Structures are given as structure tokens and as C-alpha cells.
Amino acid sequence: MNVPLLDLVGQYRAVKDEVLPALQAVIESQQFIMGPAVAQLEAKVAELSHARHGVGCASGTDALLLPLKALNMKPGDEVITSPFTFFATAGAIHNAGGRPVFVDIDPATFNIDPAAVEAAITPRTRAIVPVHLYGQMAEMERLLLIAQRRGVKIIEDAAQAIGARRSIDGVWRMAGELGWVTGYSFFPSKNLGAWGDAGMMVTSDDATAERLRKLRLHGGAKQYHHEEVGLNSRLDTIQAAVLLAKLPHLADWSARRRAHAAYYGERLAGLSAVRVPAIGAGNEHIFHQYTLRVERRDALQAHLKAKGIGSAIYYPIPLHRQPCFAHLGYAAGSLPRSEQAALEVLSLPIFPELTQPQLDTVVDAIREFYR
Ligand SMILES: Cc1ncc(COP(=O)(O)O)c(C=O)c1O
């Protein structure tokens, strides 16, 4: 039995009767740019995030780039982030004129280590960009204390974590609730995926929301009047309509991912060569990815592939070791926990529509490999 890493066709079949009429309505209206679906989606995603404002944009990358641009960074200004993330996190820092400062991760959750963040703060630090990797939140309460004490902003990279939450002092706090601005990606493979590129920022800072709305429209609230130079980065109305139709399913899809994760966890327990994902204290994980740490990773991946089972390595090269950041001077071994993770991680199929026989196929293949 084949088990793909991701099967978007299954989800399409399940939702097409809801999504296609919504798409058709946009097409009939011909309001492709900033049509009503955009503001409706912005309101819903803001509400889900316990934030006052949603500001749609063209991608998750731009949802980080725009708030970083709003910092008006000067040469030498620094932004602290994790090297163990998708490239866009650090690419956006660079493209906004900042210098990425990479600090190591917590080896259990793969999220940024707040103690390492604190140690890396300098007078040039302007912001911290924690990434809620694989769908569980970073330790926001510790990061917030550091940010408040040092007068720097937090921009949450929640590209993989829409709907994730964390219990802090007994209160559920959503991804997107606590940072200054949060960026979401609706890349098709995400828990809430568009049918193309799309992204959104959320914030509870009224003035910042206003600024971001301008920055996504070439820096002007009024057509042909530009207070500053921004981007052309709007959330396409067609994509907003797709996302609005899919949003009511998000909680159920993430719950199914959690159930699959629990099943993998049970069935893989006891294999000494495999470490199943750790859920940080207080976190409710949305399992955008289900990522193991394993021995003989590349051989296991080849074994799974031979059996028709998809898997992926997120991420094989930590960003501090990417050629484009060589000038930043991070030697091999400088962030050892991230480098070790890059050698050991393997993500398994975790999409909501996975069937019981498919889950068992994956588990059996892994157990067979380590027998
Ligand atoms: C952690 C992280 N940050 C940023 C992004 C960028 O999002 P997008 O691909 O929508 O530009 C992604 C996803 O692709 C991501 O996983």
C-alpha cells in the first residue's frame, strides 16, 4: 500500500462542493483584488488568533517581510531567530535590511531556546522571530519577558501553527495572540491551505495594522498617494474565498492530525532507535508535521521509499550553514543542537485523511527496519 507524504486530492474531494461555489461567486463578481472575501477571512483569522486585526498578504514569506519592513531597520540592526526553520524566516529578515542572528534550539521541541535568545541580545537587536515549528508554539511567556525587558518586538512565525495554543498561567493563548505581529502561511500543504500562495498577518496593535495595510499596497492607503515604499502583496480574493470555505474544517483536521500523532506515538514507543515528537509543557500541537528523530535516518528514508511510503527531511541544512549566510561567520559546530537535529529528523505522513491501514503500513515499515 502506498502512503504519500501528503494527499491534497483527498482533501479536495471532501471539500470541493463547498469551495467551488465560493470560487464561482468570486469569478461571477470579477472582484479579484481586495474583494469582500479578503476582509471576511481577515476577521475570522484574527478572531481565531485572539487578535484585533488580520491583514492578508500574498504569502507567508511576505507576512514576515512586511512587519520586518515596518521596523525601518538600519544597516547592522539585528533580528534573532532560529536556524532550524524554513528559509523564508531568515530570508525575510535579510530582505528587510536586518542581520539574522541565529541561536540554537531546544533539542526536545526543536523550537528556539529562550536562554540562547537572551544571551544573544545586543544594543542592535530590534526583534525576535520565534518559529512555532511543526505546529507547536515556542515558549512565548519566556520570550515575552525577554522582549519586554529589552524593548524589542516579537514577530511570531506561525506559518506552520495556525490554531495552535499554549496554556500560560492556566489560560489558553493562541499562536498570534502574544507577539507584536504574527505571520501565517496558507501555502497549499499547510493545515489551512489555499489553492496557490497566500498569507496573513495578525496583530492587536491598531497603528501597526494600519501601517501593514499600507505596506502591502505600495505604501499608501489612498490610491496614487504613497507615504512610504511598500510592496504589492495582497491576498488574492480567489484564495480568500477558498480559505473561508475551508476554515470551518480546520479544527477537525488538526484534531485528526493529533489523533494520528497519538497513534504513531503508541505504536512506535519502545523502539530505542526512534524518538517520537515531544510536546512542550502547556502546548496543544497541531501537527503540521510529525517529525521523528531517528538513527540511520537516510537508510530508513530509503527503506520507506522502497515500500512506497513518503517522508521528508525538514530541514537538512540549518540556515546558519547556508552559503548565502556564509558572510555571517557561523562555523560548523557553532549551533550544535540545530546541526544534530538536521542529521536526525524525519517527517512522516500526517495529513488528516490518512486511513488506519495507511498508518499501520508506516508503523510496520519502521518496525521492520529496526528489527
Ligand atoms: C516556518 C515557515 N516560515 C515561513 C514560511 C513561508 O511561507 P510561504 O511559503 O507561504 O511564503 C513557511 C512555509 O512555507 C514556513 O514553514
The ligand as a Tripos MOL2 file, in Angstrom:
@<TRIPOS>MOLECULE
LIG
   16    16     1     0     0
SMALL
NO_CHARGES

@<TRIPOS>ATOM
      1 C1          8.2960   28.2890    9.1430 C.3       1 LIG1
      2 C2          7.8960   28.9160    7.8460 C.ar      1 LIG1
      3 N1          8.0570   30.2330    7.6890 N.ar      1 LIG1
      4 C3          7.6930   30.8570    6.5540 C.ar      1 LIG1
      5 C4          7.1110   30.1710    5.5220 C.ar      1 LIG1
      6 C5          6.8080   30.8970    4.2550 C.3       1 LIG1
      7 O1          5.5090   30.7700    3.8240 O.3       1 LIG1
      8 P1          5.1340   30.8550    2.2700 P.3       1 LIG1
      9 O2          5.6250   29.6020    1.6160 O.co2     1 LIG1
     10 O3          3.6500   30.9680    2.2720 O.co2     1 LIG1
     11 O4          5.7880   32.0730    1.6920 O.co2     1 LIG1
     12 C6          6.8940   28.7890    5.6500 C.ar      1 LIG1
     13 C7          6.2230   27.9500    4.6520 C.2       1 LIG1
     14 O5          6.3930   27.6980    3.5800 O.2       1 LIG1
     15 C8          7.3070   28.1410    6.8430 C.ar      1 LIG1
     16 O6          7.1280   26.8270    7.0040 O.3       1 LIG1
@<TRIPOS>BOND
     1     1     2 1
     2     2     3 ar
     3     2    15 ar
     4     3     4 ar
     5     4     5 ar
     6     5     6 1
     7     5    12 ar
     8     6     7 1
     9     7     8 1
    10     8     9 2
    11     8    10 1
    12     8    11 1
    13    12    13 1
    14    12    15 ar
    15    13    14 2
    16    15    16 1
@<TRIPOS>SUBSTRUCTURE
     1 LIG1         1 GROUP 0 **** ****
